[in-house]
Amino acid sequence: MLQSDDSPVELSVALTIISEYQTKLSIVSDMIPCRDKSFLINCHKDQKLIKVKLQEKNLKTIFTFKSDVYGMAVLPSNDILLSTGESRLRKLSVITGKLSDTVYNVAPLITTTIHITSGNKVVVGGNDDIRGKSAVFVMNEKGTRETVYEHDQHNQPLFNYPASITSTSNGNILVADCEPGSDIGRVVVLGQGGDMNNTYTGHQEINKEEKFKPIQIVTTPRDNVIVVDLHTEVFHILNNKGEYLTFFNTKDNRRICPCSLAFTSTGKLYIGCTKPYSSTAKDAKIYQVTLSGC
């Protein structure tokens, strides 16, 4: 719960590493579990998307796809929605491995990230650097835009660059807003009515020396939210309203350099990491962990 002085509560979150997997990637920038117990792993830096099975300590590659991928999500059909730097999302068939266009289009913006809600709404981040515009679109299965979030109640832009999106059981959509190349960001909490309900800009103690830079956001089985803070390597734990609860410093265990998070349908948590800062090899790791207390 929140303390009156907004300082971190006594640490009640514990992380235990169960398994460790070595990749041949520079960074695991995004990962999602598929229904066949495989994982899709994206490395934007290497322009590589791979589908793998996790076997003991090894990764068995099922296929490799060479492309710029900025975001991805699994459809109910088990096919994969991809943001490939265009206005229209594309679909990757898990059977044929072929790409096709979809009805999900955010023109004149370019897609940045994707999230599918528990109600199968497709939520897409969009950005246009030239016009200086960003927005988040909520669409139905036909691609119809049901809600577009772009400005707040004072007609000010809501986003710089929607980098990662999640949703919670109360209907809120939480967006990690972090412009590439910028040192700072925030989490924007969007309500169902089209308004901004809250913002989280980091914690005064955690981010005293290093600015808050949220690069991925995910909802836990308890309906709380974990935000990966790139600069501090801290997990900020928020409730489903976007309010600070507690934190976990991943460097307290060992330095794993977290970048992406993925919960399976059974509640298992996997952490995708960057390569060690001192390394020049493509050796980013994936960890299966238990994260209790949140």
N, C-alpha and C positions, 0 to 999 in steps of 0.2 A: 504494500500500500504506500501512498505518498506520505512523506513526512512534511511537516509544516514549513521547514526551511528548504525543501526541495533537494536535500542532500541524499545521496544514495542510501537505500535501506541496508540493513545488515544482509550480507550475501547469503541468499537462500538457494541459489542456483548452483548445481554441481554438474560438471562435465567429465565423462569417462570415455576414453577412446577404446572402442571394441575391436575395430579392424582398420588396417591401413592399406591403401592401394596406390601403386606407383603408375603415373601416366607418362606419356611421351609428349606432353603439352607444356607450353609456357605458362598457361594459367587455365584454371577451370572457371571460366567467367559465368557459366550458367549450367545448371543440370536439372533434369526432371526425370522422375521415375515413370516408367511405362507399365501398362497393365500386364505385360508378359514377364514382369520382374526384371526387365532390363532397364538401362538408363541411357538417356540422351545427354551427351556432354558437349558443350560448346566452348571452343577457344577462339574468341574473336581475333586475338592477336595473330594466331596461326592460320586464320580463315579456315577453320576445320570444325566440322560437326561429326561426332562419332556416336554410334550406338554400341553399347557394351553390356556384357553380363559380368557381374562381380563374382569371381570364383576364388574362394579362400583369399589369398593375397594378390591374386592376379586379375587382370582385366582381359576378358575374351572379346575381341572386336567382332561385331556382327556386320557393320558396314561403316564406311567413311564417306562423308559428303564434303566436297570442297566448296565453300561459299562464305561470304560475309553474313553472319547471323547476329542480330542485335537482341532478339528475344524469341522465346518459343513457349508453346503450351500444347498439352495433349487434348485432342478433341474426344468427345464420347465415342466416336468411331475408332479411336486409337491412332488415327492419323495425327500428324503433327502440324500445327500452325507455326509459321516462321515469319519473323520480321527480317527482311533481307535488304534494307536500305531503300525501299520503294514505298509508294503510297498505299499499295495494295498488299495485304498479307498473302502469303503463298502456303500451299499445303503439300507436305511431304508424305507420300504413301508409304506405310511401313511394309507393305507387301511388294510393291514394284520398285520402290526407291525413286519414283519419279516425282517431279515438282509440277504443280498446277496452280493456276490463279484461283482466288476465292472471292466471295462477295464482300469481304471486309476491306473497306477502303476509307482512308482518312485524308484524301486529297483536299486541299493542296499541300497538306503536311506530309512528312515522311514518318513512317512507323518507327518507334524506338523500343517498345517493350509490349508484352502481351500477358494477360491473366484471364483465366476462365473461372467464373464464380461457381459456387455450389448449385446455383440455379441455371447454369450453362449460358450465362451472359458472357459475351466476349468483350473484355475491357482492353483498349489499345491506347498506348501513349503515342503522341505525334509531336513533331518538331519541325520548324522551318527557320534555319539560322538566318537566311537572307531577310525574311520579313520580321524576324524576331518574335515568332509566335510559337506557342506550345499549347497543347490541349490533351485531355483524356476523354475518350469516346467509349460509351457503353452501347453495345449493339446486340440485337437479337440474332437468332440463327439465320435469318434472311439477310443480315447485313444492314438492317435499318438502324439508324442512329436514334436511340431512345433518350439518351442524355449526353450532353456535351459540356464538359467542365473546362472553361478557359479563363474566365474572369471572376473576381470576388465581388462582394456586394458593393464595393466602391469602384467597380470597373477596372481594377488593377489586375495585371496578369497573375494567374495562380502558380504558374510553373516557369522554370528556366529550361529544364530538360527532364521529362519523366523517365527515370532510369529503371525503376522496378515498381511493380504494383501487386498488392494483395487485397483480400477482402475478409470481413469478419461476419459472424452470425447475426449481428444487429443491422446488417445492410451497409455498414461503412466500407468505403474504399480508401485504402491508405497508399499513398504514392511517395516513393523515395525520389525526391526531386534534386538532382545533382548534375550540374552542367559539366561535360567533359572539359578538362583543363582548369576548372575552378577548384579552389581549395575548400569551399564550403557548400553546404546543402541543407535540406530540411525535409521533414516528413509532413505531407499535407493530408489531412483527413477530410474526406468528402462524404456528405450525407446523401440520402436517396433523393432528396428534393432538388438537387443540383447546386447546393451551397457548400461552402467550406465550413466544416464544423470546428476544426482545430488545426494547429500546427505544432510540430515539435522540432526544435532547432538545436538539439543536443543538450548536454548537461554541463552546468557551470564548473563542476569539479573535474569530470571526465575530460571535458574539452577545454580545459584552462590553457593548455599549451598547444594542443593540436585541434584544429578546427573540425567540426562535425561534417563528415563526408559520407552520407549513406549511399551504399552502392547496391545493396539488395535488401528486400524486405519479404518476410514470410510469416504466415499465421501458424501458430502451434495448435496441437490437438486440444488444448485448454482454451482456445480462442484468444490467447494473447498474441503479441506480435514481436518478432525478433528483427532488429535492424542491424546489419553489418556496417560498422564504422571503419572505413578503410584506413584512416590515419592512425587511429589508436588501437586497432585490432580488437575492439571491444564489441560485444553484443549488447545493444540497448534493448531492454525488455519493456514493452509498452502494453497497456490494456487495449481492449477493442475500441476505445475512444481516442487512442493515440496519446494517452497520458502515461508519464514515466512511472514504472514500477520498481525496477532494479536493473542491475547490469551484470555482465560476466566478462571478465578480462581473460581472453584466450591465452595471453602470455603467462598467466599464472600456472598453467600446466606445462606447456612447452610452446615454443614459437611455431605455430602452424600456418600463419599468414592467411587467414580465412578470406574468402571472396564471395562464395555462393553457398546457398543452403537449399536442402530439399527434404521434405518429409514424405515418407511413403504412406500408403493408405492404412498401414498397420501402425503408424506413429514412429517408425524408425527415422532417425535424423542422420543425414549425410552432409558433410562439409566439403565443398570444393575449394581448393586453395591456389594461391599463386606459388611460383617457384620461390625458394629462399632468395632473399635479396642479394646474398653473396654468390649465388649460383648463376652461371651462364648457360647451363644445360636446360633442356626442356624436360623438367622432372617434377612438375606440379603434382601434388598428391590429393587423394580423396580419403576422408576418414568417415567411418561409421562410428557414431557416438551415442551415448545416452546423455540427455540433458534434462535433469530433474528439477522440479520446482517452478516450472513456467509453462 
